[in-house]
Amino acid sequence: MFRVKKLLCGTLSLINYNGQVGETYATIKELNKLTGLGMSETVVIA
């Protein structure tokens, strides 16, 4: 997780506050996508 955050986040590059918010939201969206890919699918066995 450290390496993923280091690759995606780093430091905020935009000076504009609204740009930083958008950049943060994009990073969060990518982290959520990667977390979802790593989750296993469970099936109930009856």
N, CA, C and O atoms as a Tripos MOL2 file, in Angstrom:
@<TRIPOS>MOLECULE
protein
  184   183    46     0     0
PROTEIN
NO_CHARGES

@<TRIPOS>ATOM
      1 N           0.8210   -1.1860    0.0000 N.3       1 MET1
      2 CA          0.0000    0.0000    0.0000 C.3       1 MET1
      3 C           0.8710    1.2580    0.0000 C.2       1 MET1
      4 O           0.5240    2.2640   -0.6200 O.2       1 MET1
      5 N           1.9930    1.1920    0.6940 N.am      2 PHE2
      6 CA          2.8910    2.3450    0.7320 C.3       2 PHE2
      7 C           3.3610    2.7110   -0.6660 C.2       2 PHE2
      8 O           3.3930    3.8860   -1.0310 O.2       2 PHE2
      9 N           3.7230    1.7050   -1.4450 N.am      3 ARG3
     10 CA          4.2300    1.9700   -2.7940 C.3       3 ARG3
     11 C           3.1530    2.5350   -3.6990 C.2       3 ARG3
     12 O           3.4220    3.4110   -4.5210 O.2       3 ARG3
     13 N           1.9300    2.0360   -3.5500 N.am      4 VAL4
     14 CA          0.8230    2.5470   -4.3660 C.3       4 VAL4
     15 C           0.5700    4.0050   -4.0280 C.2       4 VAL4
     16 O           0.4200    4.8350   -4.9250 O.2       4 VAL4
     17 N           0.5220    4.3240   -2.7380 N.am      5 LYS5
     18 CA          0.3000    5.7090   -2.3290 C.3       5 LYS5
     19 C           1.4450    6.6070   -2.7890 C.2       5 LYS5
     20 O           1.2220    7.7530   -3.1800 O.2       5 LYS5
     21 N           2.6520    6.0940   -2.7420 N.am      6 LYS6
     22 CA          3.8060    6.8820   -3.1640 C.3       6 LYS6
     23 C           3.7380    7.1630   -4.6650 C.2       6 LYS6
     24 O           4.0820    8.2590   -5.1060 O.2       6 LYS6
     25 N           3.2940    6.1730   -5.4530 N.am      7 LEU7
     26 CA          3.1710    6.3640   -6.8940 C.3       7 LEU7
     27 C           2.0490    7.3280   -7.2470 C.2       7 LEU7
     28 O           2.2300    8.2150   -8.0810 O.2       7 LEU7
     29 N           0.8870    7.1590   -6.6160 N.am      8 LEU8
     30 CA         -0.2710    7.9670   -6.9710 C.3       8 LEU8
     31 C          -0.2430    9.3500   -6.3400 C.2       8 LEU8
     32 O          -0.5400   10.3410   -7.0070 O.2       8 LEU8
     33 N           0.1040    9.4270   -5.0800 N.am      9 CYS9
     34 CA         -0.0540   10.6840   -4.3410 C.3       9 CYS9
     35 C           1.1500   11.5970   -4.5030 C.2       9 CYS9
     36 O           1.0760   12.6280   -5.1730 O.2       9 CYS9
     37 N           2.2390   11.2170   -3.8960 N.am     10 GLY10
     38 CA          3.3870   12.1070   -3.8950 C.3      10 GLY10
     39 C           3.0400   13.3880   -3.1800 C.2      10 GLY10
     40 O           2.6720   13.3680   -2.0060 O.2      10 GLY10
     41 N           3.1520   14.5120   -3.8800 N.am     11 THR11
     42 CA          2.7320   15.7970   -3.3290 C.3      11 THR11
     43 C           1.7290   16.4170   -4.2800 C.2      11 THR11
     44 O           1.7140   16.1110   -5.4720 O.2      11 THR11
     45 N           0.8980   17.2840   -3.7510 N.am     12 LEU12
     46 CA         -0.0770   17.9660   -4.5970 C.3      12 LEU12
     47 C           0.6570   18.9810   -5.4630 C.2      12 LEU12
     48 O           1.3850   19.8310   -4.9510 O.2      12 LEU12
     49 N           0.4650   18.8890   -6.7720 N.am     13 SER13
     50 CA          1.2550   19.6980   -7.6860 C.3      13 SER13
     51 C           0.5740   21.0050   -8.0800 C.2      13 SER13
     52 O           1.2440   21.9380   -8.5230 O.2      13 SER13
     53 N          -0.7330   21.0850   -7.9270 N.am     14 LEU14
     54 CA         -1.4410   22.2750   -8.3760 C.3      14 LEU14
     55 C          -1.4750   23.3320   -7.2720 C.2      14 LEU14
     56 O          -1.6770   23.0100   -6.1010 O.2      14 LEU14
     57 N          -1.2790   24.5760   -7.6500 N.am     15 ILE15
     58 CA         -1.2940   25.6750   -6.6840 C.3      15 ILE15
     59 C          -2.7280   26.0270   -6.2980 C.2      15 ILE15
     60 O          -2.9960   26.3630   -5.1440 O.2      15 ILE15
     61 N          -3.6380   25.9510   -7.2460 N.am     16 ASN16
     62 CA         -5.0400   26.2850   -7.0200 C.3      16 ASN16
     63 C          -5.6660   25.2830   -6.0500 C.2      16 ASN16
     64 O          -5.4960   24.0740   -6.2080 O.2      16 ASN16
     65 N          -6.3950   25.7900   -5.0380 N.am     17 TYR17
     66 CA         -7.0150   24.9150   -4.0350 C.3      17 TYR17
     67 C          -8.0120   23.9640   -4.6770 C.2      17 TYR17
     68 O          -8.0200   22.7760   -4.3540 O.2      17 TYR17
     69 N          -8.8560   24.4590   -5.5830 N.am     18 ASN18
     70 CA         -9.8460   23.6000   -6.2370 C.3      18 ASN18
     71 C          -9.1710   22.5120   -7.0590 C.2      18 ASN18
     72 O          -9.6850   21.3990   -7.1600 O.2      18 ASN18
     73 N          -8.0370   22.8250   -7.6380 N.am     19 GLY19
     74 CA         -7.2780   21.8190   -8.3690 C.3      19 GLY19
     75 C          -6.7330   20.7500   -7.4490 C.2      19 GLY19
     76 O          -6.6950   19.5740   -7.8120 O.2      19 GLY19
     77 N          -6.3060   21.1510   -6.2500 N.am     20 GLN20
     78 CA         -5.8040   20.1820   -5.2780 C.3      20 GLN20
     79 C          -6.9160   19.2590   -4.8100 C.2      20 GLN20
     80 O          -6.6980   18.0630   -4.6200 O.2      20 GLN20
     81 N          -8.1180   19.8170   -4.6220 N.am     21 VAL21
     82 CA         -9.2600   19.0000   -4.2090 C.3      21 VAL21
     83 C          -9.5760   17.9810   -5.2960 C.2      21 VAL21
     84 O          -9.8020   16.8100   -4.9940 O.2      21 VAL21
     85 N          -9.5950   18.4060   -6.5490 N.am     22 GLY22
     86 CA         -9.8580   17.4910   -7.6530 C.3      22 GLY22
     87 C          -8.8000   16.4160   -7.7720 C.2      22 GLY22
     88 O          -9.1070   15.2530   -8.0360 O.2      22 GLY22
     89 N          -7.5500   16.8100   -7.5770 N.am     23 GLU23
     90 CA         -6.4470   15.8440   -7.6470 C.3      23 GLU23
     91 C          -6.5590   14.8200   -6.5140 C.2      23 GLU23
     92 O          -6.2860   13.6360   -6.7110 O.2      23 GLU23
     93 N          -6.9590   15.2800   -5.3360 N.am     24 THR24
     94 CA         -7.1340   14.3760   -4.1970 C.3      24 THR24
     95 C          -8.2720   13.4040   -4.4450 C.2      24 THR24
     96 O          -8.1450   12.2130   -4.1620 O.2      24 THR24
     97 N          -9.3910   13.9040   -4.9760 N.am     25 TYR25
     98 CA        -10.5270   13.0290   -5.2840 C.3      25 TYR25
     99 C         -10.1510   11.9800   -6.3250 C.2      25 TYR25
    100 O         -10.5680   10.8270   -6.2190 O.2      25 TYR25
    101 N          -9.3680   12.3690   -7.3280 N.am     26 ALA26
    102 CA         -8.9360   11.4170   -8.3490 C.3      26 ALA26
    103 C          -8.0530   10.3330   -7.7420 C.2      26 ALA26
    104 O          -8.1670    9.1610   -8.1020 O.2      26 ALA26
    105 N          -7.1740   10.7220   -6.8230 N.am     27 THR27
    106 CA         -6.3080    9.7500   -6.1520 C.3      27 THR27
    107 C          -7.1210    8.7890   -5.3040 C.2      27 THR27
    108 O          -6.8660    7.5850   -5.3090 O.2      27 THR27
    109 N          -8.1110    9.3200   -4.5660 N.am     28 ILE28
    110 CA         -8.9680    8.4730   -3.7350 C.3      28 ILE28
    111 C          -9.7490    7.4970   -4.5980 C.2      28 ILE28
    112 O          -9.9160    6.3340   -4.2300 O.2      28 ILE28
    113 N         -10.2310    7.9690   -5.7520 N.am     29 LYS29
    114 CA        -10.9830    7.0960   -6.6530 C.3      29 LYS29
    115 C         -10.1030    5.9480   -7.1500 C.2      29 LYS29
    116 O         -10.5560    4.8050   -7.2100 O.2      29 LYS29
    117 N          -8.8630    6.2390   -7.5010 N.am     30 GLU30
    118 CA         -7.9460    5.1960   -7.9630 C.3      30 GLU30
    119 C          -7.6110    4.2120   -6.8490 C.2      30 GLU30
    120 O          -7.5430    3.0070   -7.0920 O.2      30 GLU30
    121 N          -7.3990    4.7110   -5.6230 N.am     31 LEU31
    122 CA         -7.1120    3.8130   -4.5020 C.3      31 LEU31
    123 C          -8.2910    2.8940   -4.2210 C.2      31 LEU31
    124 O          -8.1050    1.7120   -3.9330 O.2      31 LEU31
    125 N          -9.5150    3.4370   -4.3040 N.am     32 ASN32
    126 CA        -10.7010    2.6130   -4.0870 C.3      32 ASN32
    127 C         -10.8320    1.5470   -5.1720 C.2      32 ASN32
    128 O         -11.2390    0.4180   -4.8960 O.2      32 ASN32
    129 N         -10.4860    1.9110   -6.4040 N.am     33 LYS33
    130 CA        -10.5510    0.9500   -7.5060 C.3      33 LYS33
    131 C          -9.5450   -0.1830   -7.2970 C.2      33 LYS33
    132 O          -9.8700   -1.3530   -7.5040 O.2      33 LYS33
    133 N          -8.3230    0.1660   -6.8870 N.am     34 LEU34
    134 CA         -7.3040   -0.8530   -6.6460 C.3      34 LEU34
    135 C          -7.6630   -1.7330   -5.4560 C.2      34 LEU34
    136 O          -7.4020   -2.9360   -5.4750 O.2      34 LEU34
    137 N          -8.2560   -1.1470   -4.4270 N.am     35 THR35
    138 CA         -8.6810   -1.9280   -3.2680 C.3      35 THR35
    139 C          -9.7740   -2.9100   -3.6630 C.2      35 THR35
    140 O          -9.7740   -4.0550   -3.2140 O.2      35 THR35
    141 N         -10.7030   -2.4670   -4.5010 N.am     36 GLY36
    142 CA        -11.7830   -3.3380   -4.9630 C.3      36 GLY36
    143 C         -11.2670   -4.4930   -5.7960 C.2      36 GLY36
    144 O         -11.8040   -5.5980   -5.7240 O.2      36 GLY36
    145 N         -10.2290   -4.2510   -6.5870 N.am     37 LEU37
    146 CA         -9.6630   -5.3250   -7.4030 C.3      37 LEU37
    147 C          -8.9910   -6.3830   -6.5410 C.2      37 LEU37
    148 O          -8.9570   -7.5550   -6.9150 O.2      37 LEU37
    149 N          -8.4560   -5.9840   -5.3890 N.am     38 GLY38
    150 CA         -7.7580   -6.9190   -4.5200 C.3      38 GLY38
    151 C          -8.6740   -7.7480   -3.6450 C.2      38 GLY38
    152 O          -8.2310   -8.7230   -3.0390 O.2      38 GLY38
    153 N          -9.9530   -7.3780   -3.5670 N.am     39 MET39
    154 CA        -10.8850   -8.1110   -2.7080 C.3      39 MET39
    155 C         -11.3490   -9.3820   -3.4040 C.2      39 MET39
    156 O         -11.6270   -9.3850   -4.6030 O.2      39 MET39
    157 N         -11.4270  -10.4370   -2.6470 N.am     40 SER40
    158 CA        -11.9040  -11.6900   -3.2190 C.3      40 SER40
    159 C         -13.4320  -11.7230   -3.1910 C.2      40 SER40
    160 O         -14.0670  -11.1330   -2.3170 O.2      40 SER40
    161 N         -13.9950  -12.4160   -4.1530 N.am     41 GLU41
    162 CA        -15.4470  -12.5680   -4.1990 C.3      41 GLU41
    163 C         -15.8340  -13.7830   -3.3650 C.2      41 GLU41
    164 O         -15.2260  -14.8460   -3.4870 O.2      41 GLU41
    165 N         -16.8410  -13.6220   -2.5230 N.am     42 THR42
    166 CA        -17.2780  -14.7250   -1.6710 C.3      42 THR42
    167 C         -18.5870  -15.2900   -2.1860 C.2      42 THR42
    168 O         -19.4460  -14.5630   -2.6850 O.2      42 THR42
    169 N         -18.7190  -16.5810   -2.0580 N.am     43 VAL43
    170 CA        -19.9230  -17.2850   -2.4790 C.3      43 VAL43
    171 C         -20.4110  -18.1060   -1.2960 C.2      43 VAL43
    172 O         -19.6350  -18.8170   -0.6570 O.2      43 VAL43
    173 N         -21.7040  -18.0000   -1.0110 N.am     44 VAL44
    174 CA        -22.2840  -18.7690    0.0860 C.3      44 VAL44
    175 C         -22.4890  -20.2030   -0.3760 C.2      44 VAL44
    176 O         -23.1330  -20.4390   -1.3970 O.2      44 VAL44
    177 N         -21.9520  -21.1520    0.3590 N.am     45 ILE45
    178 CA        -22.1260  -22.5690    0.0450 C.3      45 ILE45
    179 C         -23.1480  -23.1260    1.0180 C.2      45 ILE45
    180 O         -22.9410  -23.1450    2.2310 O.2      45 ILE45
    181 N         -24.2620  -23.5820    0.4490 N.am     46 ALA46
    182 CA        -25.3320  -24.0960    1.3120 C.3      46 ALA46
    183 C         -25.4120  -25.5960    1.2550 C.2      46 ALA46
    184 O         -26.2570  -26.1950    1.9210 O.2      46 ALA46
@<TRIPOS>BOND
     1     1     2 1
     2     2     3 1
     3     3     4 2
     4     3     5 am
     5     5     6 1
     6     6     7 1
     7     7     8 2
     8     7     9 am
     9     9    10 1
    10    10    11 1
    11    11    12 2
    12    11    13 am
    13    13    14 1
    14    14    15 1
    15    15    16 2
    16    15    17 am
    17    17    18 1
    18    18    19 1
    19    19    20 2
    20    19    21 am
    21    21    22 1
    22    22    23 1
    23    23    24 2
    24    23    25 am
    25    25    26 1
    26    26    27 1
    27    27    28 2
    28    27    29 am
    29    29    30 1
    30    30    31 1
    31    31    32 2
    32    31    33 am
    33    33    34 1
    34    34    35 1
    35    35    36 2
    36    35    37 am
    37    37    38 1
    38    38    39 1
    39    39    40 2
    40    39    41 am
    41    41    42 1
    42    42    43 1
    43    43    44 2
    44    43    45 am
    45    45    46 1
    46    46    47 1
    47    47    48 2
    48    47    49 am
    49    49    50 1
    50    50    51 1
    51    51    52 2
    52    51    53 am
    53    53    54 1
    54    54    55 1
    55    55    56 2
    56    55    57 am
    57    57    58 1
    58    58    59 1
    59    59    60 2
    60    59    61 am
    61    61    62 1
    62    62    63 1
    63    63    64 2
    64    63    65 am
    65    65    66 1
    66    66    67 1
    67    67    68 2
    68    67    69 am
    69    69    70 1
    70    70    71 1
    71    71    72 2
    72    71    73 am
    73    73    74 1
    74    74    75 1
    75    75    76 2
    76    75    77 am
    77    77    78 1
    78    78    79 1
    79    79    80 2
    80    79    81 am
    81    81    82 1
    82    82    83 1
    83    83    84 2
    84    83    85 am
    85    85    86 1
    86    86    87 1
    87    87    88 2
    88    87    89 am
    89    89    90 1
    90    90    91 1
    91    91    92 2
    92    91    93 am
    93    93    94 1
    94    94    95 1
    95    95    96 2
    96    95    97 am
    97    97    98 1
    98    98    99 1
    99    99   100 2
   100    99   101 am
   101   101   102 1
   102   102   103 1
   103   103   104 2
   104   103   105 am
   105   105   106 1
   106   106   107 1
   107   107   108 2
   108   107   109 am
   109   109   110 1
   110   110   111 1
   111   111   112 2
   112   111   113 am
   113   113   114 1
   114   114   115 1
   115   115   116 2
   116   115   117 am
   117   117   118 1
   118   118   119 1
   119   119   120 2
   120   119   121 am
   121   121   122 1
   122   122   123 1
   123   123   124 2
   124   123   125 am
   125   125   126 1
   126   126   127 1
   127   127   128 2
   128   127   129 am
   129   129   130 1
   130   130   131 1
   131   131   132 2
   132   131   133 am
   133   133   134 1
   134   134   135 1
   135   135   136 2
   136   135   137 am
   137   137   138 1
   138   138   139 1
   139   139   140 2
   140   139   141 am
   141   141   142 1
   142   142   143 1
   143   143   144 2
   144   143   145 am
   145   145   146 1
   146   146   147 1
   147   147   148 2
   148   147   149 am
   149   149   150 1
   150   150   151 1
   151   151   152 2
   152   151   153 am
   153   153   154 1
   154   154   155 1
   155   155   156 2
   156   155   157 am
   157   157   158 1
   158   158   159 1
   159   159   160 2
   160   159   161 am
   161   161   162 1
   162   162   163 1
   163   163   164 2
   164   163   165 am
   165   165   166 1
   166   166   167 1
   167   167   168 2
   168   167   169 am
   169   169   170 1
   170   170   171 1
   171   171   172 2
   172   171   173 am
   173   173   174 1
   174   174   175 1
   175   175   176 2
   176   175   177 am
   177   177   178 1
   178   178   179 1
   179   179   180 2
   180   179   181 am
   181   181   182 1
   182   182   183 1
   183   183   184 2
@<TRIPOS>SUBSTRUCTURE
     1 MET1         2 RESIDUE 1 A MET
     2 PHE2         6 RESIDUE 1 A PHE
     3 ARG3        10 RESIDUE 1 A ARG
     4 VAL4        14 RESIDUE 1 A VAL
     5 LYS5        18 RESIDUE 1 A LYS
     6 LYS6        22 RESIDUE 1 A LYS
     7 LEU7        26 RESIDUE 1 A LEU
     8 LEU8        30 RESIDUE 1 A LEU
     9 CYS9        34 RESIDUE 1 A CYS
    10 GLY10       38 RESIDUE 1 A GLY
    11 THR11       42 RESIDUE 1 A THR
    12 LEU12       46 RESIDUE 1 A LEU
    13 SER13       50 RESIDUE 1 A SER
    14 LEU14       54 RESIDUE 1 A LEU
    15 ILE15       58 RESIDUE 1 A ILE
    16 ASN16       62 RESIDUE 1 A ASN
    17 TYR17       66 RESIDUE 1 A TYR
    18 ASN18       70 RESIDUE 1 A ASN
    19 GLY19       74 RESIDUE 1 A GLY
    20 GLN20       78 RESIDUE 1 A GLN
    21 VAL21       82 RESIDUE 1 A VAL
    22 GLY22       86 RESIDUE 1 A GLY
    23 GLU23       90 RESIDUE 1 A GLU
    24 THR24       94 RESIDUE 1 A THR
    25 TYR25       98 RESIDUE 1 A TYR
    26 ALA26      102 RESIDUE 1 A ALA
    27 THR27      106 RESIDUE 1 A THR
    28 ILE28      110 RESIDUE 1 A ILE
    29 LYS29      114 RESIDUE 1 A LYS
    30 GLU30      118 RESIDUE 1 A GLU
    31 LEU31      122 RESIDUE 1 A LEU
    32 ASN32      126 RESIDUE 1 A ASN
    33 LYS33      130 RESIDUE 1 A LYS
    34 LEU34      134 RESIDUE 1 A LEU
    35 THR35      138 RESIDUE 1 A THR
    36 GLY36      142 RESIDUE 1 A GLY
    37 LEU37      146 RESIDUE 1 A LEU
    38 GLY38      150 RESIDUE 1 A GLY
    39 MET39      154 RESIDUE 1 A MET
    40 SER40      158 RESIDUE 1 A SER
    41 GLU41      162 RESIDUE 1 A GLU
    42 THR42      166 RESIDUE 1 A THR
    43 VAL43      170 RESIDUE 1 A VAL
    44 VAL44      174 RESIDUE 1 A VAL
    45 ILE45      178 RESIDUE 1 A ILE
    46 ALA46      182 RESIDUE 1 A ALA
